[in-house]
Amino acid sequence: MKRALASVAISLLLAPAAGADPFKIKIDQTVLVKLGAAPGSIVVGNPAIASVALTKEGGLLITGKKSGETNIIVLDGKGRAIWQNEIAVRKLADMPSKGRLYPASAS
């Protein structure tokens, strides 16, 4: 019983929250995701939108290929999900900026 409850708790922690914002990546950009456990299998919902490569240390290198949304699931050697997330790939112009640049005032 304790094992079943632990499995449910881990699954809830790994599952993305309903309605949560997807993980955002720019087209032709790569991000590194460090995993807490060794991956066994990686599933990409739509490989035309994002690709995934493994690092020697077992991290994920996720590259945005074209605009769209997909998901990625990483399973351990026993088939249990150790990481999963929705992925949104966008053009740089479609990504929110962190600040604005204003021209210097002519004084």
mmCIF file of the C-alpha atoms, coordinates in Angstrom:
data_MODEL
# 
_entry.id   MODEL 
# 
loop_
_atom_site.group_PDB 
_atom_site.id 
_atom_site.type_symbol 
_atom_site.label_atom_id 
_atom_site.label_alt_id 
_atom_site.label_comp_id 
_atom_site.label_asym_id 
_atom_site.label_entity_id 
_atom_site.label_seq_id 
_atom_site.pdbx_PDB_ins_code 
_atom_site.Cartn_x 
_atom_site.Cartn_y 
_atom_site.Cartn_z 
_atom_site.occupancy 
_atom_site.B_iso_or_equiv 
_atom_site.pdbx_formal_charge 
_atom_site.auth_seq_id 
_atom_site.auth_comp_id 
_atom_site.auth_asym_id 
_atom_site.auth_atom_id 
_atom_site.pdbx_PDB_model_num 
ATOM 1   C CA . MET A 1 1   ? 0.000  0.000  0.000   1.00 0.00 ? 1   MET A CA 1 
ATOM 2   C CA . LYS A 1 2   ? 2.803  2.423  0.910   1.00 0.00 ? 2   LYS A CA 1 
ATOM 3   C CA . ARG A 1 3   ? 4.526  1.682  -2.390  1.00 0.00 ? 3   ARG A CA 1 
ATOM 4   C CA . ALA A 1 4   ? 1.315  2.424  -4.332  1.00 0.00 ? 4   ALA A CA 1 
ATOM 5   C CA . LEU A 1 5   ? 0.868  5.743  -2.513  1.00 0.00 ? 5   LEU A CA 1 
ATOM 6   C CA . ALA A 1 6   ? 4.497  6.661  -3.170  1.00 0.00 ? 6   ALA A CA 1 
ATOM 7   C CA . SER A 1 7   ? 4.017  5.919  -6.888  1.00 0.00 ? 7   SER A CA 1 
ATOM 8   C CA . VAL A 1 8   ? 0.927  8.123  -7.031  1.00 0.00 ? 8   VAL A CA 1 
ATOM 9   C CA . ALA A 1 9   ? 2.730  10.948 -5.219  1.00 0.00 ? 9   ALA A CA 1 
ATOM 10  C CA . ILE A 1 10  ? 5.696  10.774 -7.600  1.00 0.00 ? 10  ILE A CA 1 
ATOM 11  C CA . SER A 1 11  ? 3.383  10.710 -10.621 1.00 0.00 ? 11  SER A CA 1 
ATOM 12  C CA . LEU A 1 12  ? 1.583  13.820 -9.382  1.00 0.00 ? 12  LEU A CA 1 
ATOM 13  C CA . LEU A 1 13  ? 4.885  15.638 -8.893  1.00 0.00 ? 13  LEU A CA 1 
ATOM 14  C CA . LEU A 1 14  ? 6.071  14.752 -12.398 1.00 0.00 ? 14  LEU A CA 1 
ATOM 15  C CA . ALA A 1 15  ? 2.828  15.541 -14.225 1.00 0.00 ? 15  ALA A CA 1 
ATOM 16  C CA . PRO A 1 16  ? 2.484  19.089 -15.527 1.00 0.00 ? 16  PRO A CA 1 
ATOM 17  C CA . ALA A 1 17  ? -0.238 21.048 -13.806 1.00 0.00 ? 17  ALA A CA 1 
ATOM 18  C CA . ALA A 1 18  ? -3.481 21.323 -15.741 1.00 0.00 ? 18  ALA A CA 1 
ATOM 19  C CA . GLY A 1 19  ? -3.558 24.622 -17.564 1.00 0.00 ? 19  GLY A CA 1 
ATOM 20  C CA . ALA A 1 20  ? 0.096  25.327 -16.737 1.00 0.00 ? 20  ALA A CA 1 
ATOM 21  C CA . ASP A 1 21  ? 2.131  27.315 -19.228 1.00 0.00 ? 21  ASP A CA 1 
ATOM 22  C CA . PRO A 1 22  ? 4.204  25.106 -21.522 1.00 0.00 ? 22  PRO A CA 1 
ATOM 23  C CA . PHE A 1 23  ? 7.994  25.114 -21.467 1.00 0.00 ? 23  PHE A CA 1 
ATOM 24  C CA . LYS A 1 24  ? 8.975  27.793 -24.033 1.00 0.00 ? 24  LYS A CA 1 
ATOM 25  C CA . ILE A 1 25  ? 11.834 27.453 -26.534 1.00 0.00 ? 25  ILE A CA 1 
ATOM 26  C CA . LYS A 1 26  ? 12.835 29.672 -29.462 1.00 0.00 ? 26  LYS A CA 1 
ATOM 27  C CA . ILE A 1 27  ? 13.234 28.227 -32.962 1.00 0.00 ? 27  ILE A CA 1 
ATOM 28  C CA . ASP A 1 28  ? 16.838 27.128 -33.615 1.00 0.00 ? 28  ASP A CA 1 
ATOM 29  C CA . GLN A 1 29  ? 17.742 27.497 -29.927 1.00 0.00 ? 29  GLN A CA 1 
ATOM 30  C CA . THR A 1 30  ? 18.711 24.704 -27.514 1.00 0.00 ? 30  THR A CA 1 
ATOM 31  C CA . VAL A 1 31  ? 18.059 24.472 -23.790 1.00 0.00 ? 31  VAL A CA 1 
ATOM 32  C CA . LEU A 1 32  ? 19.551 22.080 -21.250 1.00 0.00 ? 32  LEU A CA 1 
ATOM 33  C CA . VAL A 1 33  ? 17.301 20.199 -18.833 1.00 0.00 ? 33  VAL A CA 1 
ATOM 34  C CA . LYS A 1 34  ? 19.071 18.360 -16.020 1.00 0.00 ? 34  LYS A CA 1 
ATOM 35  C CA . LEU A 1 35  ? 17.357 15.170 -14.910 1.00 0.00 ? 35  LEU A CA 1 
ATOM 36  C CA . GLY A 1 36  ? 17.387 13.711 -11.398 1.00 0.00 ? 36  GLY A CA 1 
ATOM 37  C CA . ALA A 1 37  ? 17.618 10.117 -12.661 1.00 0.00 ? 37  ALA A CA 1 
ATOM 38  C CA . ALA A 1 38  ? 19.135 8.222  -15.584 1.00 0.00 ? 38  ALA A CA 1 
ATOM 39  C CA . PRO A 1 39  ? 16.869 8.235  -18.656 1.00 0.00 ? 39  PRO A CA 1 
ATOM 40  C CA . GLY A 1 40  ? 15.947 5.016  -20.419 1.00 0.00 ? 40  GLY A CA 1 
ATOM 41  C CA . SER A 1 41  ? 13.646 6.189  -23.228 1.00 0.00 ? 41  SER A CA 1 
ATOM 42  C CA . ILE A 1 42  ? 12.600 9.574  -24.585 1.00 0.00 ? 42  ILE A CA 1 
ATOM 43  C CA . VAL A 1 43  ? 9.329  10.187 -26.410 1.00 0.00 ? 43  VAL A CA 1 
ATOM 44  C CA . VAL A 1 44  ? 8.712  13.377 -28.397 1.00 0.00 ? 44  VAL A CA 1 
ATOM 45  C CA . GLY A 1 45  ? 5.085  13.918 -29.386 1.00 0.00 ? 45  GLY A CA 1 
ATOM 46  C CA . ASN A 1 46  ? 5.932  15.727 -32.630 1.00 0.00 ? 46  ASN A CA 1 
ATOM 47  C CA . PRO A 1 47  ? 9.612  15.501 -33.629 1.00 0.00 ? 47  PRO A CA 1 
ATOM 48  C CA . ALA A 1 48  ? 9.046  18.070 -36.407 1.00 0.00 ? 48  ALA A CA 1 
ATOM 49  C CA . ILE A 1 49  ? 8.570  20.746 -33.684 1.00 0.00 ? 49  ILE A CA 1 
ATOM 50  C CA . ALA A 1 50  ? 11.342 19.845 -31.211 1.00 0.00 ? 50  ALA A CA 1 
ATOM 51  C CA . SER A 1 51  ? 14.232 17.411 -31.062 1.00 0.00 ? 51  SER A CA 1 
ATOM 52  C CA . VAL A 1 52  ? 15.983 15.943 -28.026 1.00 0.00 ? 52  VAL A CA 1 
ATOM 53  C CA . ALA A 1 53  ? 19.542 14.716 -27.526 1.00 0.00 ? 53  ALA A CA 1 
ATOM 54  C CA . LEU A 1 54  ? 21.139 13.265 -24.398 1.00 0.00 ? 54  LEU A CA 1 
ATOM 55  C CA . THR A 1 55  ? 24.258 14.641 -22.754 1.00 0.00 ? 55  THR A CA 1 
ATOM 56  C CA . LYS A 1 56  ? 26.918 12.305 -21.354 1.00 0.00 ? 56  LYS A CA 1 
ATOM 57  C CA . GLU A 1 57  ? 25.651 13.209 -17.884 1.00 0.00 ? 57  GLU A CA 1 
ATOM 58  C CA . GLY A 1 58  ? 22.085 12.166 -18.765 1.00 0.00 ? 58  GLY A CA 1 
ATOM 59  C CA . GLY A 1 59  ? 20.644 15.657 -19.275 1.00 0.00 ? 59  GLY A CA 1 
ATOM 60  C CA . LEU A 1 60  ? 18.387 16.638 -22.165 1.00 0.00 ? 60  LEU A CA 1 
ATOM 61  C CA . LEU A 1 61  ? 19.257 19.074 -24.929 1.00 0.00 ? 61  LEU A CA 1 
ATOM 62  C CA . ILE A 1 62  ? 15.938 20.256 -26.373 1.00 0.00 ? 62  ILE A CA 1 
ATOM 63  C CA . THR A 1 63  ? 16.080 22.151 -29.677 1.00 0.00 ? 63  THR A CA 1 
ATOM 64  C CA . GLY A 1 64  ? 13.181 24.108 -31.157 1.00 0.00 ? 64  GLY A CA 1 
ATOM 65  C CA . LYS A 1 65  ? 12.748 23.229 -34.836 1.00 0.00 ? 65  LYS A CA 1 
ATOM 66  C CA . LYS A 1 66  ? 9.555  25.012 -35.949 1.00 0.00 ? 66  LYS A CA 1 
ATOM 67  C CA . SER A 1 67  ? 6.652  26.893 -34.370 1.00 0.00 ? 67  SER A CA 1 
ATOM 68  C CA . GLY A 1 68  ? 4.103  24.721 -32.643 1.00 0.00 ? 68  GLY A CA 1 
ATOM 69  C CA . GLU A 1 69  ? 3.406  22.735 -29.495 1.00 0.00 ? 69  GLU A CA 1 
ATOM 70  C CA . THR A 1 70  ? 4.336  19.199 -28.554 1.00 0.00 ? 70  THR A CA 1 
ATOM 71  C CA . ASN A 1 71  ? 5.240  17.222 -25.453 1.00 0.00 ? 71  ASN A CA 1 
ATOM 72  C CA . ILE A 1 72  ? 8.266  15.297 -24.245 1.00 0.00 ? 72  ILE A CA 1 
ATOM 73  C CA . ILE A 1 73  ? 8.227  12.344 -21.857 1.00 0.00 ? 73  ILE A CA 1 
ATOM 74  C CA . VAL A 1 74  ? 11.384 10.787 -20.390 1.00 0.00 ? 74  VAL A CA 1 
ATOM 75  C CA . LEU A 1 75  ? 11.117 7.274  -18.971 1.00 0.00 ? 75  LEU A CA 1 
ATOM 76  C CA . ASP A 1 76  ? 13.614 5.483  -16.748 1.00 0.00 ? 76  ASP A CA 1 
ATOM 77  C CA . GLY A 1 77  ? 14.879 1.949  -17.462 1.00 0.00 ? 77  GLY A CA 1 
ATOM 78  C CA . LYS A 1 78  ? 11.744 0.475  -15.873 1.00 0.00 ? 78  LYS A CA 1 
ATOM 79  C CA . GLY A 1 79  ? 9.338  2.542  -17.981 1.00 0.00 ? 79  GLY A CA 1 
ATOM 80  C CA . ARG A 1 80  ? 8.408  5.048  -15.273 1.00 0.00 ? 80  ARG A CA 1 
ATOM 81  C CA . ALA A 1 81  ? 8.088  8.725  -16.191 1.00 0.00 ? 81  ALA A CA 1 
ATOM 82  C CA . ILE A 1 82  ? 10.931 10.743 -14.657 1.00 0.00 ? 82  ILE A CA 1 
ATOM 83  C CA . TRP A 1 83  ? 10.246 13.995 -16.553 1.00 0.00 ? 83  TRP A CA 1 
ATOM 84  C CA . GLN A 1 84  ? 7.466  15.242 -18.809 1.00 0.00 ? 84  GLN A CA 1 
ATOM 85  C CA . ASN A 1 85  ? 6.370  18.604 -20.056 1.00 0.00 ? 85  ASN A CA 1 
ATOM 86  C CA . GLU A 1 86  ? 4.489  20.465 -22.749 1.00 0.00 ? 86  GLU A CA 1 
ATOM 87  C CA . ILE A 1 87  ? 6.817  22.311 -25.122 1.00 0.00 ? 87  ILE A CA 1 
ATOM 88  C CA . ALA A 1 88  ? 5.941  25.499 -27.027 1.00 0.00 ? 88  ALA A CA 1 
ATOM 89  C CA . VAL A 1 89  ? 8.350  26.470 -29.808 1.00 0.00 ? 89  VAL A CA 1 
ATOM 90  C CA . ARG A 1 90  ? 8.061  30.054 -31.054 1.00 0.00 ? 90  ARG A CA 1 
ATOM 91  C CA . LYS A 1 91  ? 9.858  32.543 -33.267 1.00 0.00 ? 91  LYS A CA 1 
ATOM 92  C CA . LEU A 1 92  ? 11.947 35.076 -31.399 1.00 0.00 ? 92  LEU A CA 1 
ATOM 93  C CA . ALA A 1 93  ? 9.474  37.835 -32.362 1.00 0.00 ? 93  ALA A CA 1 
ATOM 94  C CA . ASP A 1 94  ? 6.627  35.845 -30.745 1.00 0.00 ? 94  ASP A CA 1 
ATOM 95  C CA . MET A 1 95  ? 8.424  35.450 -27.408 1.00 0.00 ? 95  MET A CA 1 
ATOM 96  C CA . PRO A 1 96  ? 7.741  37.990 -24.656 1.00 0.00 ? 96  PRO A CA 1 
ATOM 97  C CA . SER A 1 97  ? 10.698 40.247 -23.967 1.00 0.00 ? 97  SER A CA 1 
ATOM 98  C CA . LYS A 1 98  ? 12.131 40.696 -20.505 1.00 0.00 ? 98  LYS A CA 1 
ATOM 99  C CA . GLY A 1 99  ? 12.484 44.432 -20.916 1.00 0.00 ? 99  GLY A CA 1 
ATOM 100 C CA . ARG A 1 100 ? 12.343 47.247 -23.407 1.00 0.00 ? 100 ARG A CA 1 
ATOM 101 C CA . LEU A 1 101 ? 15.046 49.360 -24.919 1.00 0.00 ? 101 LEU A CA 1 
ATOM 102 C CA . TYR A 1 102 ? 14.328 53.056 -25.315 1.00 0.00 ? 102 TYR A CA 1 
ATOM 103 C CA . PRO A 1 103 ? 16.429 55.475 -27.329 1.00 0.00 ? 103 PRO A CA 1 
ATOM 104 C CA . ALA A 1 104 ? 18.495 57.894 -25.335 1.00 0.00 ? 104 ALA A CA 1 
ATOM 105 C CA . SER A 1 105 ? 16.962 61.318 -25.079 1.00 0.00 ? 105 SER A CA 1 
ATOM 106 C CA . ALA A 1 106 ? 18.694 64.042 -27.017 1.00 0.00 ? 106 ALA A CA 1 
ATOM 107 C CA . SER A 1 107 ? 19.643 66.685 -24.526 1.00 0.00 ? 107 SER A CA 1 
# 
